[in-house]
Amino acid sequence: MDETVLPGNYQRIMEVVRWADTPVTVKQVCGEPGMSTEPARAEALRSKLNRLAERGWLRKPADGKFTTTLRARFCRGMRPWP
């Protein structure tokens, strides 16, 4: 399934995580242009990131950071390894 099935705000979150060089924290995603850094907005963003991880769009390792899944990277046409 392609990311285009996701609502626009979820697509923006996926874009931010996808272009990061390393797994990202909620605070790092909030710091991106167009994202709010207000505490209430950060908690809403945390909820969305967790929801994306629960549904298989993102991975959330034990360190609590978020990254794209191998499947998602492959579906976008990116090589899954260097």
DOLUM-981444 format. One record per atom (N, C-alpha, C): z negated, x, y negated; residue number from 1. Coordinates in steps of 0.001 Angstrom, whole numbers. Layout:
DOLUM-981444
@pz: Z px: X py: Y num: NUM .
...
END
This chain:
DOLUM-981444
@pz: 0 px: 836 py: 1173 num: 1 .
@pz: 0 px: 0 py: 0 num: 1 .
@pz: 0 px: 889 py: -1247 num: 1 .
@pz: 714 px: 505 py: -2252 num: 2 .
@pz: 859 px: 1278 py: -3471 num: 2 .
@pz: -213 px: 885 py: -4491 num: 2 .
@pz: -559 px: 1809 py: -5376 num: 3 .
@pz: -1577 px: 1559 py: -6398 num: 3 .
@pz: -1189 px: 453 py: -7367 num: 3 .
@pz: 80 px: 104 py: -7413 num: 4 .
@pz: 520 px: -935 py: -8343 num: 4 .
@pz: -47 px: -2299 py: -8011 num: 4 .
@pz: -607 px: -2469 py: -6816 num: 5 .
@pz: -1234 px: -3746 py: -6466 num: 5 .
@pz: -2610 px: -3884 py: -7122 num: 5 .
@pz: -3146 px: -2784 py: -7637 num: 6 .
@pz: -4455 px: -2809 py: -8288 num: 6 .
@pz: -4330 px: -3307 py: -9728 num: 6 .
@pz: -5391 px: -3949 py: -10247 num: 7 .
@pz: -5386 px: -4333 py: -11665 num: 7 .
@pz: -5242 px: -3094 py: -12548 num: 7 .
@pz: -4782 px: -3273 py: -13771 num: 8 .
@pz: -4498 px: -2176 py: -14687 num: 8 .
@pz: -5652 px: -1220 py: -14915 num: 8 .
@pz: -6877 px: -1754 py: -15077 num: 9 .
@pz: -8009 px: -855 py: -15328 num: 9 .
@pz: -8320 px: 0 py: -14098 num: 9 .
@pz: -8091 px: -512 py: -12915 num: 10 .
@pz: -8289 px: 272 py: -11694 num: 10 .
@pz: -7178 px: 1324 py: -11563 num: 10 .
@pz: -5973 px: 982 py: -11969 num: 11 .
@pz: -4882 px: 1954 py: -11943 num: 11 .
@pz: -5186 px: 3116 py: -12874 num: 11 .
@pz: -5759 px: 2830 py: -14030 num: 12 .
@pz: -6130 px: 3883 py: -14988 num: 12 .
@pz: -7183 px: 4805 py: -14377 num: 12 .
@pz: -8164 px: 4228 py: -13702 num: 13 .
@pz: -9205 px: 5024 py: -13038 num: 13 .
@pz: -8563 px: 5919 py: -11975 num: 13 .
@pz: -7674 px: 5358 py: -11181 num: 14 .
@pz: -7003 px: 6136 py: -10141 num: 14 .
@pz: -6205 px: 7286 py: -10762 num: 14 .
@pz: -5566 px: 7024 py: -11887 num: 15 .
@pz: -4787 px: 8061 py: -12564 num: 15 .
@pz: -5683 px: 9217 py: -13012 num: 15 .
@pz: -6829 px: 8882 py: -13581 num: 16 .
@pz: -7760 px: 9923 py: -14044 num: 16 .
@pz: -8241 px: 10767 py: -12871 num: 16 .
@pz: -8632 px: 10123 py: -11779 num: 17 .
@pz: -9135 px: 10848 py: -10605 num: 17 .
@pz: -8021 px: 11661 py: -9967 num: 17 .
@pz: -6840 px: 11105 py: -9888 num: 18 .
@pz: -5717 px: 11791 py: -9251 num: 18 .
@pz: -5353 px: 13079 py: -9977 num: 18 .
@pz: -5381 px: 13083 py: -11304 num: 19 .
@pz: -4963 px: 14253 py: -12058 num: 19 .
@pz: -6051 px: 15290 py: -12254 num: 19 .
@pz: -7260 px: 14994 py: -11819 num: 20 .
@pz: -8346 px: 15976 py: -11924 num: 20 .
@pz: -8121 px: 17102 py: -10909 num: 20 .
@pz: -8490 px: 18304 py: -11296 num: 21 .
@pz: -8331 px: 19457 py: -10407 num: 21 .
@pz: -9348 px: 19466 py: -9272 num: 21 .
@pz: -10518 px: 18885 py: -9532 num: 22 .
@pz: -11600 px: 18857 py: -8552 num: 22 .
@pz: -12171 px: 17445 py: -8501 num: 22 .
@pz: -13000 px: 17134 py: -7512 num: 23 .
@pz: -13650 px: 15819 py: -7497 num: 23 .
@pz: -14412 px: 15579 py: -8809 num: 23 .
@pz: -14438 px: 14336 py: -9251 num: 24 .
@pz: -15001 px: 14006 py: -10559 num: 24 .
@pz: -16252 px: 13137 py: -10454 num: 24 .
@pz: -17091 px: 13256 py: -11483 num: 25 .
@pz: -18264 px: 12394 py: -11612 num: 25 .
@pz: -17895 px: 11212 py: -12500 num: 25 .
@pz: -18760 px: 10220 py: -12517 num: 26 .
@pz: -18548 px: 9068 py: -13389 num: 26 .
@pz: -18491 px: 9527 py: -14842 num: 26 .
@pz: -19368 px: 10448 py: -15214 num: 27 .
@pz: -19421 px: 10951 py: -16587 num: 27 .
@pz: -18104 px: 11608 py: -16987 num: 27 .
@pz: -17492 px: 12340 py: -16071 num: 28 .
@pz: -16213 px: 12987 py: -16365 num: 28 .
@pz: -15110 px: 11953 py: -16583 num: 28 .
@pz: -15110 px: 10898 py: -15788 num: 29 .
@pz: -14102 px: 9851 py: -15951 num: 29 .
@pz: -14319 px: 9136 py: -17278 num: 29 .
@pz: -15571 px: 8887 py: -17646 num: 30 .
@pz: -15887 px: 8239 py: -18926 num: 30 .
@pz: -15426 px: 9091 py: -20102 num: 30 .
@pz: -15394 px: 10382 py: -19942 num: 31 .
@pz: -15010 px: 11280 py: -21017 num: 31 .
@pz: -13519 px: 11335 py: -21292 num: 31 .
@pz: -12733 px: 10712 py: -20444 num: 32 .
@pz: -11281 px: 10720 py: -20636 num: 32 .
@pz: -10883 px: 9801 py: -21791 num: 32 .
@pz: -9792 px: 10132 py: -22486 num: 33 .
@pz: -9324 px: 9278 py: -23586 num: 33 .
@pz: -9097 px: 7836 py: -23115 num: 33 .
@pz: -9552 px: 6906 py: -23918 num: 34 .
@pz: -9381 px: 5500 py: -23582 num: 34 .
@pz: -10504 px: 4923 py: -22742 num: 34 .
@pz: -11455 px: 5756 py: -22329 num: 35 .
@pz: -12589 px: 5294 py: -21539 num: 35 .
@pz: -13837 px: 5319 py: -22416 num: 35 .
@pz: -14706 px: 4349 py: -22228 num: 36 .
@pz: -15919 px: 4254 py: -23034 num: 36 .
@pz: -17051 px: 5076 py: -22431 num: 36 .
@pz: -17881 px: 5665 py: -23294 num: 37 .
@pz: -19021 px: 6452 py: -22821 num: 37 .
@pz: -20344 px: 5705 py: -22967 num: 37 .
@pz: -20288 px: 4442 py: -23368 num: 38 .
@pz: -21507 px: 3642 py: -23498 num: 38 .
@pz: -22162 px: 3496 py: -22124 num: 38 .
@pz: -23506 px: 3525 py: -22061 num: 39 .
@pz: -24197 px: 3426 py: -20766 num: 39 .
@pz: -23805 px: 2186 py: -19944 num: 39 .
@pz: -23679 px: 1049 py: -20592 num: 40 .
@pz: -23305 px: -164 py: -19856 num: 40 .
@pz: -21905 px: -36 py: -19276 num: 40 .
@pz: -20998 px: 555 py: -20029 num: 41 .
@pz: -19620 px: 762 py: -19550 num: 41 .
@pz: -19579 px: 1790 py: -18428 num: 41 .
@pz: -20438 px: 2809 py: -18523 num: 42 .
@pz: -20493 px: 3835 py: -17481 num: 42 .
@pz: -20947 px: 3220 py: -16155 num: 42 .
@pz: -21918 px: 2312 py: -16218 num: 43 .
@pz: -22387 px: 1653 py: -14986 num: 43 .
@pz: -21308 px: 749 py: -14402 num: 43 .
@pz: -20561 px: 75 py: -15272 num: 44 .
@pz: -19448 px: -754 py: -14798 num: 44 .
@pz: -18380 px: 120 py: -14139 num: 44 .
@pz: -18128 px: 1284 py: -14735 num: 45 .
@pz: -17154 px: 2216 py: -14170 num: 45 .
@pz: -17639 px: 2755 py: -12827 num: 45 .
@pz: -18931 px: 3068 py: -12735 num: 46 .
@pz: -19504 px: 3527 py: -11461 num: 46 .
@pz: -19278 px: 2479 py: -10375 num: 46 .
@pz: -19474 px: 1224 py: -10730 num: 47 .
@pz: -19268 px: 138 py: -9778 num: 47 .
@pz: -17808 px: 77 py: -9326 num: 47 .
@pz: -16885 px: 243 py: -10257 num: 48 .
@pz: -15456 px: 218 py: -9907 num: 48 .
@pz: -15078 px: 1407 py: -9033 num: 48 .
@pz: -15593 px: 2587 py: -9360 num: 49 .
@pz: -15317 px: 3765 py: -8536 num: 49 .
@pz: -15853 px: 3567 py: -7112 num: 49 .
@pz: -17061 px: 3043 py: -7004 num: 50 .
@pz: -17633 px: 2777 py: -5682 num: 50 .
@pz: -16813 px: 1743 py: -4924 num: 50 .
@pz: -16354 px: 721 py: -5623 num: 51 .
@pz: -15534 px: -314 py: -4991 num: 51 .
@pz: -14228 px: 291 py: -4477 num: 51 .
@pz: -13604 px: 1157 py: -5273 num: 52 .
@pz: -12373 px: 1823 py: -4829 num: 52 .
@pz: -12644 px: 2704 py: -3608 num: 52 .
@pz: -13793 px: 3355 py: -3577 num: 53 .
@pz: -14154 px: 4194 py: -2418 num: 53 .
@pz: -14411 px: 3332 py: -1186 num: 53 .
@pz: -15103 px: 2225 py: -1358 num: 54 .
@pz: -15390 px: 1330 py: -227 num: 54 .
@pz: -14115 px: 765 py: 380 num: 54 .
@pz: -13105 px: 566 py: -442 num: 55 .
@pz: -11856 px: -37 py: 24 num: 55 .
@pz: -10802 px: 984 py: 424 num: 55 .
@pz: -11190 px: 2275 py: 405 num: 56 .
@pz: -10305 px: 3317 py: 918 num: 56 .
@pz: -9337 px: 3926 py: -73 num: 56 .
@pz: -9407 px: 3546 py: -1338 num: 57 .
@pz: -8510 px: 4128 py: -2337 num: 57 .
@pz: -8993 px: 5509 py: -2781 num: 57 .
@pz: -10307 px: 5696 py: -2805 num: 58 .
@pz: -10906 px: 6975 py: -3179 num: 58 .
@pz: -11832 px: 7437 py: -2066 num: 58 .
@pz: -12210 px: 8699 py: -2134 num: 59 .
@pz: -13217 px: 9255 py: -1233 num: 59 .
@pz: -14436 px: 9594 py: -2066 num: 59 .
@pz: -15621 px: 9352 py: -1493 num: 60 .
@pz: -16869 px: 9714 py: -2160 num: 60 .
@pz: -17699 px: 10528 py: -1174 num: 60 .
@pz: -17591 px: 11865 py: -1248 num: 61 .
@pz: -18400 px: 12716 py: -371 num: 61 .
@pz: -19890 px: 12590 py: -708 num: 61 .
@pz: -20706 px: 13267 py: 50 num: 62 .
@pz: -22166 px: 13188 py: -110 num: 62 .
@pz: -22648 px: 13654 py: -1478 num: 62 .
@pz: -21863 px: 14476 py: -2174 num: 63 .
@pz: -22290 px: 14962 py: -3490 num: 63 .
@pz: -22153 px: 13907 py: -4587 num: 63 .
@pz: -21583 px: 12735 py: -4263 num: 64 .
@pz: -21487 px: 11638 py: -5216 num: 64 .
@pz: -20290 px: 11691 py: -6140 num: 64 .
@pz: -19443 px: 12693 py: -5984 num: 65 .
@pz: -18239 px: 12786 py: -6811 num: 65 .
@pz: -17111 px: 12016 py: -6132 num: 65 .
@pz: -16066 px: 11753 py: -6881 num: 66 .
@pz: -14953 px: 10969 py: -6364 num: 66 .
@pz: -13674 px: 11787 py: -6375 num: 66 .
@pz: -12852 px: 11568 py: -5358 num: 67 .
@pz: -11555 px: 12221 py: -5263 num: 67 .
@pz: -10593 px: 11261 py: -4576 num: 67 .
@pz: -9307 px: 11538 py: -4692 num: 68 .
@pz: -8329 px: 10689 py: -4021 num: 68 .
@pz: -8367 px: 10981 py: -2526 num: 68 .
@pz: -7907 px: 10047 py: -1763 num: 69 .
@pz: -7851 px: 10240 py: -315 num: 69 .
@pz: -6571 px: 10975 py: 45 num: 69 .
@pz: -6564 px: 11593 py: 1189 num: 70 .
@pz: -5367 px: 12280 py: 1657 num: 70 .
@pz: -4212 px: 11289 py: 1756 num: 70 .
@pz: -4511 px: 10092 py: 2242 num: 71 .
@pz: -3485 px: 9057 py: 2381 num: 71 .
@pz: -2877 px: 8717 py: 1026 num: 71 .
@pz: -3721 px: 8549 py: 14 num: 72 .
@pz: -3232 px: 8183 py: -1312 num: 72 .
@pz: -2364 px: 9293 py: -1888 num: 72 .
@pz: -2753 px: 10543 py: -1694 num: 73 .
@pz: -1953 px: 11650 py: -2197 num: 73 .
@pz: -599 px: 11683 py: -1500 num: 73 .
@pz: -587 px: 11473 py: -190 num: 74 .
@pz: 653 px: 11506 py: 561 num: 74 .
@pz: 1563 px: 10356 py: 136 num: 74 .
@pz: 992 px: 9183 py: -86 num: 75 .
@pz: 1791 px: 8022 py: -484 num: 75 .
@pz: 2449 px: 8225 py: -1834 num: 75 .
@pz: 1847 px: 9007 py: -2690 num: 76 .
@pz: 2429 px: 9266 py: -4008 num: 76 .
@pz: 3495 px: 10349 py: -3937 num: 76 .
@pz: 3748 px: 10879 py: -2761 num: 77 .
@pz: 4766 px: 11891 py: -2619 num: 77 .
@pz: 4270 px: 13311 py: -2841 num: 77 .
@pz: 2969 px: 13463 py: -3001 num: 78 .
@pz: 2411 px: 14809 py: -3188 num: 78 .
@pz: 2181 px: 15440 py: -1834 num: 78 .
@pz: 2289 px: 16747 py: -1788 num: 79 .
@pz: 1956 px: 17437 py: -539 num: 79 .
@pz: 457 px: 17410 py: -357 num: 79 .
@pz: -62 px: 17069 py: 818 num: 80 .
@pz: -1498 px: 16986 py: 1027 num: 80 .
@pz: -2181 px: 18348 py: 1155 num: 80 .
@pz: -1448 px: 19429 py: 1080 num: 81 .
@pz: -2044 px: 20778 py: 1141 num: 81 .
@pz: -1193 px: 21692 py: 262 num: 81 .
@pz: -1778 px: 22809 py: -171 num: 82 .
@pz: -1007 px: 23730 py: -1037 num: 82 .
@pz: 175 px: 24359 py: -357 num: 82 .
END
